[in-house]
């Protein structure tokens, strides 16, 4: 079944050393070549990971973004002020790596709670992923694989729709398996 890649988007998934197995991808980068409108739905729980806090703040102030960086193995949750700084840095590095401004990046993290991100590996991973960005089906699947934790398969969907003026539009998404305890989404 073909994957319908949205026009103007590029993807990458790399192994940067967060997972011990070098055959497993652990960092993903999704990029819009032009500023794209973003929206978010977040947990209503009082306790949330640093990426949730960072993205809530960014989305309340800005509506256009260029990059989303995601990592697996470390949820960057229960990591205090350093976790917030790390999430901010990841989002900014991702945006800058693709020519965006500091505030044009978003960040997602999944994995073990209560451990700090090894930022030296994350920095290198973002730089490596930026060099691999592509709009191929393989790069899209690699981005889906880079956010897998205990998932057994990558999860993605795509659809092509035809608008009333006969223009074709591709819509695609990736996600990870939900192992969250009571996410209580808004």
MONOR-V507906 format. One record per backbone hydrogen bond with DSSP energy under -0.5 kcal/mol. CO is the residue of the C=O (numbers start at 1). NH is the residue of the N-H. If there is no record, write none. Layout:
BEGIN
co & nh
CO & NH
CO & NH
END
This chain:
BEGIN
co & nh
2 & 4
3 & 5
6 & 9
8 & 33
10 & 31
11 & 134
12 & 29
14 & 16
14 & 26
14 & 27
20 & 22
21 & 24
26 & 72
27 & 14
28 & 70
29 & 12
30 & 68
31 & 10
31 & 33
36 & 65
42 & 186
46 & 48
49 & 52
49 & 53
50 & 54
51 & 55
52 & 56
53 & 57
54 & 58
55 & 59
56 & 60
57 & 61
58 & 61
58 & 62
63 & 38
65 & 36
66 & 32
67 & 106
68 & 30
69 & 108
70 & 28
71 & 110
73 & 112
76 & 50
77 & 114
79 & 83
80 & 84
81 & 85
82 & 86
83 & 87
84 & 88
85 & 89
86 & 90
87 & 91
88 & 92
89 & 93
90 & 94
91 & 95
92 & 96
93 & 97
94 & 98
95 & 98
95 & 100
96 & 99
101 & 104
102 & 105
104 & 66
104 & 67
106 & 69
108 & 71
110 & 74
112 & 75
112 & 76
112 & 115
117 & 119
118 & 121
118 & 122
119 & 123
120 & 124
121 & 125
122 & 126
123 & 127
124 & 128
125 & 129
126 & 130
127 & 131
128 & 132
129 & 132
129 & 133
130 & 133
134 & 11
136 & 140
137 & 141
138 & 142
139 & 143
140 & 144
141 & 145
142 & 146
144 & 147
145 & 148
154 & 156
155 & 175
157 & 173
159 & 161
159 & 171
161 & 163
161 & 169
163 & 166
167 & 163
169 & 161
171 & 159
173 & 157
175 & 155
177 & 179
180 & 182
183 & 44
183 & 45
184 & 44
END
